[in-house]
Amino acid sequence: MVVQKFGGTSVADPTAIRRLIEIVRTVRARDGRGPAVVVSAMSRVTDALLGIAAAAGSDRLNEALPRLEELRERHLAVARDLVDGGEQVPLITQIADHFDQLTGIVRALAVLREVSPRTLDVVASMGELLSSRIVAAALTAAGVPAEWVDARLAIVTNDDHTRAAPLTSETNAALGRTVVPILDSDRVPVLGGFIGATLDGHTSTLGRGGSDYSGALVGAGIGASEIQIWTDVDGMLSADPRIVKAPRLVSQLSFAEAAELAYFGAKVLHPSTILPAVERNIPVRILNSWKPEGAGTLITASRSNGGHEREEYYIQPASESDGPGRRATRDAHTTTRTGRLTGLASKRDVTVIDITSSRMLMAYGFLRRVFEVFERFRTAVDMVTTSEVSVSITVDDRRDLDAIVDAISEFAEVSVEREMALLCAVGDVLRDVPELSAKVIGVLEEVPLRMISQAASRRNITVVLRQSDLPHAMERLHEEFFT
């Protein structure tokens, strides 16, 4: 039995939802049980809801309410297209109830002129609540027995609103009460991703992209044999297709490689998605809902055959005179160890924070003070490099950047460099073929690099560079390693 998570483009309109229905029907016929279905909000709905909340909180009710009515009509139109007869009436009523509740919240925000994180979660959750109700009703109308599950009763989180963390044992127990009985009764449970509720019942969200995480939580909680992430691309690609013209499809990769690519910017997969899958050793497959016949990308604990295709690498000599000697030693510079890089990932809008202090020299408590500041403001750090008297740190969350700089300035000099980017080359092979790390840096010899780092796992090598240099740098690496 599998869990199928469908992204926003896979539920964007009636045509997309009809494709979803056939995908579910095919898997159900094959497996005989399930699947469990997790859906995102319809494409662009969450952004619209957040914009409506911001407008209302700024006392722009005349802007917020018309946009809300546009969303209401969009959802009603999709519902009427997919469900007719007697099944349509309760669905229309449910959609209307959600929007009536949302209208009341928006009017209240205009009075308060403030949008708290808890209220923002309530507003943002409406997209998934609506799409999951529509998909459940559409499946049933198409002859696939389905039942809607309120995700707020199935996913239990802490109270860190807008970026809540799931509580594993409580979530597994809740899934056992809500989702498993539906599967046992030979129906398809349908719930919205991205949302949950705190222990005291307040609506929470897992952060942007959290629908993938929800799919993995459900898969781990019910013991699925596979977690499928249905999106609008063929699978994990070797590079960002917005930068590289012809990236390759990565047919299989390890959990660790997928985590690195996701963390460093691969948009197909949410960085946290695979964590529950890793813990339960559940394969994750990324598939294209527009091309359901495709094999997609399979993510497993480890790759078959050591995880890599067999390929020879030629390492250029440092100089002409150095060449013959190395050729004799290295068998003409050819290594027959298996391996190729798995993929490239990048993050834009990165900020570099340079922290300098003579007190850092021989001061074992200096870094502790620095990172206590980031912990205080709950800001994750991507990269760190240090020298005797300085430390450079990159972040992509700038919400509390000014406060962080002020706090560190109390004990060190701080400078900030914006409009930077991270570029990461990923592959388990980097642990076994150390020459590849040098080759990655060598390919970028004409690009000014701000920072260079290789993780302790030796599974990635990451550089920081100017954002304007990112397209050229990624194209050079892809040309060298993937074409």
C-alpha positions in Angstrom: 0.0 0.0 0.0 1.4 3.4 -1.0 0.9 7.0 0.0 0.4 9.4 -2.9 1.1 13.1 -2.4 -0.1 15.4 -5.2 1.3 18.9 -5.5 -0.5 22.1 -6.4 -0.2 21.8 -10.1 -1.6 18.2 -9.9 -4.8 19.6 -8.3 -4.8 23.0 -10.1 -8.1 22.5 -12.1 -10.6 19.9 -13.1 -8.4 18.4 -15.8 -5.5 18.0 -13.4 -7.8 16.4 -10.8 -9.2 14.0 -13.4 -5.6 12.8 -14.1 -5.2 12.4 -10.3 -8.3 10.2 -10.2 -6.9 7.9 -12.9 -3.5 7.7 -11.1 -5.3 6.7 -7.9 -7.5 4.2 -9.7 -4.5 2.5 -11.3 -2.6 2.1 -8.1 -5.7 0.9 -6.3 -6.3 -1.8 -8.9 -2.7 -2.9 -8.7 -2.4 -2.9 -4.9 -5.9 -3.8 -3.8 -5.7 -1.5 -0.8 -5.5 2.2 -0.5 -3.8 4.4 -1.5 -3.7 7.1 1.1 -3.9 10.5 -0.7 -2.3 13.7 0.5 -2.9 16.9 -1.5 -1.5 20.4 -1.6 -3.7 23.5 -2.1 -4.6 24.3 -5.7 -1.8 26.0 -7.5 -1.2 29.6 -6.3 -3.9 29.5 -3.7 -1.6 29.6 -0.6 0.2 32.7 -2.0 -3.2 34.3 -2.6 -4.3 33.5 1.0 -1.2 34.9 2.5 -1.6 38.1 0.4 -5.2 38.4 1.5 -4.1 38.2 5.2 -1.4 40.8 4.7 -3.8 43.2 3.0 -6.4 42.7 5.7 -3.9 43.2 8.4 -2.8 46.5 6.7 -6.5 47.7 6.8 -6.9 47.2 3.0 -10.2 45.3 3.3 -11.4 46.7 -0.1 -8.5 44.7 -1.6 -8.7 41.6 0.5 -12.4 40.8 0.2 -12.6 40.8 -3.7 -9.6 38.6 -3.9 -11.2 36.2 -1.4 -14.4 36.1 -3.5 -12.3 35.2 -6.6 -10.9 32.2 -4.7 -14.4 31.2 -3.6 -15.6 31.2 -7.2 -12.6 29.3 -8.4 -13.1 26.5 -5.9 -16.9 26.4 -6.5 -16.4 26.2 -10.3 -13.9 23.3 -9.9 -16.3 21.5 -7.5 -19.3 21.9 -9.9 -17.3 20.6 -12.8 -16.2 17.4 -11.0 -19.2 16.5 -8.9 -22.8 16.6 -9.9 -26.2 15.3 -8.8 -26.9 14.8 -5.1 -23.2 14.6 -4.1 -22.7 18.2 -5.3 -24.9 19.9 -2.7 -22.9 18.9 0.5 -19.6 19.7 -1.2 -20.8 23.2 -2.2 -22.1 23.7 1.4 -18.7 22.7 2.9 -16.8 25.0 0.6 -19.2 27.9 1.4 -18.7 27.2 5.1 -14.9 27.4 4.8 -15.1 30.7 2.9 -17.6 32.2 5.3 -15.3 31.4 8.2 -12.4 32.8 6.3 -14.3 36.0 5.5 -15.0 36.5 9.2 -11.3 36.1 10.0 -10.3 38.6 7.3 -12.7 41.2 8.6 -11.3 40.7 12.1 -7.8 41.2 10.9 -8.8 44.5 9.3 -10.0 45.6 12.7 -7.0 44.4 14.7 -4.5 45.5 12.0 -2.3 42.7 13.1 -1.8 39.1 11.8 -0.4 36.8 14.5 1.4 33.6 13.5 -1.5 31.6 14.9 -4.0 33.4 12.8 -1.8 33.2 9.7 -1.8 29.4 10.1 -5.6 29.4 10.1 -5.7 31.4 6.9 -3.0 29.5 5.1 -4.6 26.1 6.0 -7.7 26.8 4.1 -6.1 26.0 0.7 -5.4 22.4 1.7 -8.7 21.9 3.5 -10.6 23.0 0.4 -8.6 21.0 -2.1 -8.7 17.8 -0.1 -12.5 18.1 0.3 -12.9 18.6 -3.5 -10.5 15.7 -4.3 -12.3 13.3 -1.9 -15.7 14.1 -3.4 -14.4 13.9 -7.0 -12.9 10.5 -6.3 -16.2 9.2 -4.9 -18.1 10.7 -7.8 -15.8 8.9 -10.2 -16.5 5.5 -8.6 -13.4 5.4 -6.3 -14.7 5.2 -2.7 -13.0 7.9 -0.7 -13.3 9.7 2.6 -12.1 13.2 3.6 -9.9 13.3 6.6 -9.4 16.6 8.5 -5.6 16.8 8.6 -5.8 18.8 11.8 -6.9 15.5 13.5 -4.2 13.4 11.9 -0.9 15.5 12.2 0.0 16.7 15.6 2.7 19.4 16.0 4.3 21.7 18.5 3.1 25.3 18.7 5.8 27.0 16.6 3.2 28.5 14.3 4.0 28.9 10.6 6.9 26.4 10.9 5.6 23.8 13.3 7.5 20.5 13.9 5.5 17.3 14.0 5.3 15.3 17.2 6.1 11.8 16.0 4.4 9.5 18.5 1.3 11.7 18.8 1.0 11.9 15.0 1.4 8.1 14.6 -1.4 7.6 17.2 -3.6 10.1 15.5 -3.1 8.5 12.1 -4.0 5.2 13.6 -7.3 6.7 14.7 -8.2 8.6 11.5 -6.5 7.2 8.4 -6.0 3.4 9.1 -9.7 2.7 9.8 -10.6 4.1 6.4 -8.0 2.0 4.7 -9.3 -1.0 6.6 -12.8 -0.4 5.3 -11.4 -0.4 1.7 -11.7 3.3 1.1 -9.2 5.9 0.1 -8.4 8.5 2.8 -7.8 12.0 1.4 -6.2 14.7 3.6 -4.6 18.0 3.0 -0.8 18.3 3.4 1.1 21.2 5.1 -1.3 21.5 8.0 -1.9 19.9 11.4 -2.8 21.0 14.9 -1.1 21.5 18.2 -1.8 19.4 21.2 -4.4 21.9 22.4 -6.2 21.9 19.0 -4.9 25.1 17.3 -4.3 24.9 13.6 -0.7 24.8 12.6 1.4 24.6 9.4 4.6 22.9 8.7 6.1 25.7 6.7 6.2 26.3 2.9 6.6 23.1 1.0 5.4 21.1 4.0 2.8 19.1 2.0 5.7 16.8 1.0 6.5 16.4 4.6 2.9 15.5 5.4 3.0 12.8 2.8 6.1 11.3 4.4 4.6 11.5 7.9 1.5 9.7 6.7 3.6 7.1 4.9 5.8 6.5 8.0 2.8 6.5 10.4 0.8 3.9 8.5 3.7 1.7 7.4 3.4 2.4 3.6 5.5 0.3 1.2 6.3 3.5 -0.9 5.7 7.2 -0.7 5.0 8.8 -4.1 5.4 12.5 -4.7 3.4 13.5 -7.8 4.5 16.8 -9.3 4.8 18.5 -12.7 8.4 17.3 -13.5 9.7 13.9 -14.5 11.7 13.5 -11.3 14.8 14.8 -9.7 17.0 16.5 -12.3 20.8 16.9 -12.4 20.4 20.7 -12.3 17.9 23.5 -12.1 16.1 23.5 -15.5 15.6 27.2 -15.2 19.4 27.6 -15.4 20.6 24.6 -17.4 18.9 23.9 -20.7 19.0 20.2 -20.8 19.4 18.6 -17.3 19.4 14.9 -17.0 16.8 12.8 -15.1 18.4 11.2 -12.0 16.7 7.7 -12.1 17.9 6.7 -8.6 19.7 8.2 -5.7 20.2 7.6 -2.0 18.4 9.2 0.9 21.5 11.0 1.9 22.0 12.5 -1.6 18.4 13.5 -1.9 18.6 15.3 1.5 21.7 17.2 0.3 20.1 18.2 -3.0 16.8 19.2 -1.3 18.5 21.2 1.5 20.6 23.1 -1.0 17.8 24.2 -3.2 16.4 21.4 -5.3 12.8 22.5 -5.5 11.2 19.1 -6.4 11.6 17.8 -2.9 11.0 19.6 0.5 14.2 19.2 2.6 12.3 17.5 5.5 10.3 15.1 3.3 12.6 12.2 3.5 13.3 12.2 7.2 10.3 10.1 8.2 11.0 7.8 5.2 14.7 7.4 6.2 13.6 6.4 9.8 11.3 3.7 8.4 13.4 2.9 5.3 10.4 3.6 3.0 11.3 4.3 -0.6 10.3 7.7 -2.0 9.4 8.0 -5.7 9.1 11.3 -7.5 6.7 11.2 -10.5 5.1 13.4 -13.1 1.3 13.6 -12.9 1.3 14.8 -16.6 3.3 11.6 -17.6 2.2 8.9 -15.2 3.8 6.2 -17.3 7.3 7.5 -16.5 9.6 5.8 -14.1 10.4 9.0 -12.2 13.2 9.1 -9.6 13.5 6.5 -6.9 15.1 7.4 -3.6 16.2 4.6 -1.4 18.5 4.0 1.6 21.4 3.1 -0.8 21.9 2.8 -4.5 22.1 -0.5 -6.3 25.6 -1.5 -7.5 27.2 0.9 -5.1 24.8 3.6 -6.3 26.6 4.7 -9.5 27.1 4.0 -13.1 30.6 2.8 -14.1 32.5 5.6 -15.6 36.1 6.6 -16.2 37.5 10.0 -15.1 40.6 11.7 -16.6 42.4 14.0 -14.1 44.5 16.6 -15.9 48.2 16.9 -14.9 49.3 20.0 -13.0 51.9 20.7 -15.7 53.2 19.2 -18.9 56.4 18.0 -17.1 54.3 16.5 -14.4 52.2 14.6 -16.9 54.3 11.5 -17.8 55.2 10.7 -14.2 51.6 10.7 -13.1 50.5 8.8 -16.2 52.8 5.9 -15.3 51.6 5.9 -11.7 47.9 6.5 -12.3 47.6 4.3 -15.4 47.3 7.3 -17.8 45.3 9.3 -15.3 42.3 7.0 -15.6 40.5 5.8 -12.5 38.3 2.8 -12.8 36.5 3.4 -9.5 32.8 3.6 -10.2 31.1 7.0 -9.9 29.6 10.1 -11.2 28.2 13.1 -9.4 24.5 12.8 -8.7 23.3 16.4 -9.2 23.7 20.1 -8.7 21.6 22.3 -6.5 21.6 26.0 -5.7 20.1 28.6 -3.4 19.6 32.2 -4.4 19.1 35.2 -2.1 21.8 34.0 0.3 23.3 36.5 2.8 26.9 36.2 4.0 27.6 37.4 7.5 31.3 38.1 8.3 32.1 38.2 12.0 35.6 39.4 13.1 37.1 39.8 16.5 40.6 39.7 17.9 39.0 38.1 21.0 38.2 35.0 18.9 41.9 34.1 18.9 42.4 31.3 21.5 38.9 32.1 22.9 37.0 28.8 23.0 33.7 30.5 23.9 33.5 32.8 20.9 31.7 30.5 18.5 29.3 29.5 21.3 28.3 33.2 21.7 27.8 33.6 17.9 25.6 30.6 17.5 23.6 31.3 20.6 22.4 34.5 18.7 21.2 32.4 15.8 19.5 30.0 18.1 17.8 32.9 19.9 16.3 34.1 16.7 15.6 30.6 15.3 17.6 31.2 12.2 19.2 28.2 10.4 22.7 28.5 9.2 23.7 26.9 5.8 27.5 27.2 5.7 30.3 28.2 8.1 34.0 28.9 7.5 36.4 30.0 10.2 39.9 31.5 10.5 41.9 32.5 13.6 40.0 35.7 14.1 36.9 35.6 11.9 33.9 33.4 11.0 31.8 33.6 7.9 28.2 32.4 8.0 25.5 32.1 5.3 21.7 32.3 5.9 18.8 32.4 3.6 16.2 33.4 6.2 16.6 37.2 6.6 13.5 37.9 8.7 15.6 38.6 11.8 18.8 39.6 10.1 19.0 43.1 11.5 18.4 41.9 15.1 21.0 39.2 14.6 23.6 41.7 13.4 22.8 44.0 16.3 23.2 41.2 18.8 26.5 40.0 17.5 27.8 43.6 17.2 27.8 43.8 21.0 30.9 41.6 21.0 32.4 41.6 17.5 32.6 43.5 14.2 29.9 42.4 11.7 29.6 43.0 8.0 26.8 41.7 5.7 27.0 40.8 2.0 23.7 40.3 0.2 22.7 38.9 -3.2 24.9 35.9 -2.9 24.2 32.3 -3.9 25.1 28.7 -2.8 26.1 26.2 -5.5 26.4 22.6 -4.4 27.7 19.5 -6.2 26.3 16.3 -4.6 27.2 12.6 -4.9 28.0 9.7 -2.6 31.0 9.2 -5.0 32.8 12.2 -3.5 33.7 10.0 -0.5 35.4 7.5 -2.7 36.9 9.6 -5.5 38.6 12.6 -3.8 39.9 13.9 -7.1 36.3 15.0 -8.0 36.3 17.7 -5.3 39.4 19.2 -6.8 37.9 18.9 -10.2 34.7 20.8 -9.1 36.8 23.7 -7.9 39.0 23.6 -10.9 36.1 23.9 -13.3 35.1 27.1 -11.5 38.6 28.6 -11.7 37.4 31.8 -13.5 34.5 32.4 -11.1 35.2 34.4 -7.9 34.3 32.1 -5.0 33.5 33.7 -1.6 33.5 30.5 0.5 34.2 26.8 -0.1 33.0 23.9 2.1 32.9 20.2 2.1 30.6 18.5 4.7 31.8 15.9 7.1 29.9 13.3 5.2 32.1 14.2 2.1 28.9 13.8 0.1 28.8 17.4 -1.2 31.1 20.3 -2.0 29.5 23.7 -1.8 30.7 27.1 -2.8 29.3 30.6 -2.2 29.5 33.0 -5.1 27.8 36.2 -6.3 24.3 35.5 -7.4 25.0 37.0 -10.8 27.7 34.4 -11.4 25.4 31.4 -10.5 24.0 30.6 -14.0 27.5 30.5 -15.6 29.0 28.5 -12.8 26.2 25.9 -12.8 26.3 25.6 -16.6 30.1 25.0 -16.5 29.7 22.3 -13.8 26.9 20.6 -15.7 28.8 20.7 -19.0 31.8 19.1 -17.3 30.1 16.4 -15.3 26.8 15.6 -17.0 27.2 16.1 -20.8 
